[in-house]
Amino acid sequence: MILADENIDIRIIHALRKSGFDTYSIFEENRGISDVEVIGLAIEMNRILLTEDKDFGEWVFAHKAKGFSVVMLRYHFKDTSQIIEILKRLFGEKLNQLFGTFTTVTMNKIRIRNL
């Protein structure tokens, strides 16, 4: 139920898949598509968009794009292993609750905002 944006580290995608999370990768399947196309794919496939791209925050909050959910990652490359563990725990415990939200994940905090 996850749509990994083109900018998501392949190690994160592989770790999520290994943990049993159905993860579709833009990098692997639709490289180079526009943000609007990514949003359309997330809606069409009914998946939560996992991204590091701040533009999706703008799409949700400034442009009022509707009908899709976002998990925005904020971390340093050196912390990839730790962010993987945070994501596995988040998706394992709250995956269904993340639909209809904009969620920001950092090393120290998870902020879930209903849309």
C-alpha positions in Angstrom: 0.0 0.0 0.0 3.1 2.3 -0.3 4.1 4.3 -3.4 7.8 5.2 -3.0 8.7 8.4 -4.9 11.6 8.4 -7.2 13.9 10.0 -4.5 13.4 7.2 -1.9 16.6 5.3 -1.2 16.5 1.8 -2.7 17.6 0.3 0.7 14.4 1.7 2.2 12.3 0.2 -0.6 14.0 -3.2 -0.2 13.7 -3.2 3.6 9.9 -2.4 3.4 9.3 -5.1 0.9 11.4 -7.6 3.0 9.2 -6.7 6.0 6.1 -7.5 4.0 4.9 -4.1 2.9 3.6 -3.9 -0.7 5.8 -1.1 -2.0 5.6 0.2 -5.6 8.7 2.2 -6.7 8.5 5.1 -9.0 12.2 4.8 -9.6 11.9 1.2 -10.8 8.6 1.5 -12.7 7.9 5.1 -13.8 11.2 7.1 -13.5 10.9 10.7 -14.6 7.2 11.2 -14.2 5.9 14.6 -13.0 4.6 15.3 -9.5 1.1 15.6 -10.9 1.5 12.1 -12.4 2.8 10.8 -9.1 -0.2 12.2 -7.3 -2.5 10.6 -10.0 -0.8 7.2 -9.5 -1.1 7.4 -5.7 -4.8 8.1 -6.1 -5.4 5.5 -8.8 -3.5 2.8 -6.9 -4.8 3.9 -3.5 -1.3 4.0 -2.0 0.4 6.2 0.6 3.1 8.3 -1.1 6.4 8.0 0.6 8.7 10.9 -0.4 11.5 13.3 0.5 10.2 15.9 -1.9 8.9 19.1 -0.1 6.8 19.9 -3.2 4.2 17.4 -2.1 3.6 19.5 1.0 3.0 22.4 -1.2 0.6 20.4 -3.4 -1.4 19.4 -0.3 -1.4 22.6 1.7 -1.1 25.4 -0.8 -2.7 23.9 -3.9 -5.3 21.9 -1.9 -4.7 18.7 -3.8 -7.1 16.1 -2.5 -7.5 12.3 -2.4 -4.0 11.2 -1.6 -1.9 10.6 1.5 1.8 11.5 2.1 4.6 10.3 4.4 7.3 12.9 4.1 10.8 11.8 5.3 13.3 14.2 6.8 16.6 12.6 7.8 20.4 12.6 7.0 21.7 9.9 4.6 23.9 8.5 7.5 20.7 7.8 9.4 19.1 5.6 6.7 19.2 2.4 8.8 17.5 4.1 11.7 14.8 5.7 9.5 14.1 2.2 8.0 13.4 0.9 11.5 11.1 3.9 12.3 9.2 3.4 9.0 8.8 -0.4 9.6 7.4 0.4 13.1 5.1 3.2 11.8 3.7 1.2 8.9 3.4 -1.9 11.1 1.4 -0.1 13.7 -0.5 2.6 11.9 -0.6 1.9 8.1 -4.3 2.1 7.8 -4.5 5.2 10.0 -2.1 7.0 7.6 -4.7 7.2 4.8 -6.1 10.7 4.6 -3.1 12.2 6.4 0.1 14.2 5.7 2.7 12.6 8.0 6.2 13.9 8.6 8.8 11.5 9.9 12.1 12.6 11.4 14.6 10.8 13.5 13.0 12.3 16.7 9.4 12.8 15.8 6.4 11.6 13.8 3.8 14.2 13.1 0.4 13.0 11.6 -1.9 15.7 10.3 -5.4 14.8 9.1 -6.3 16.2 5.7 
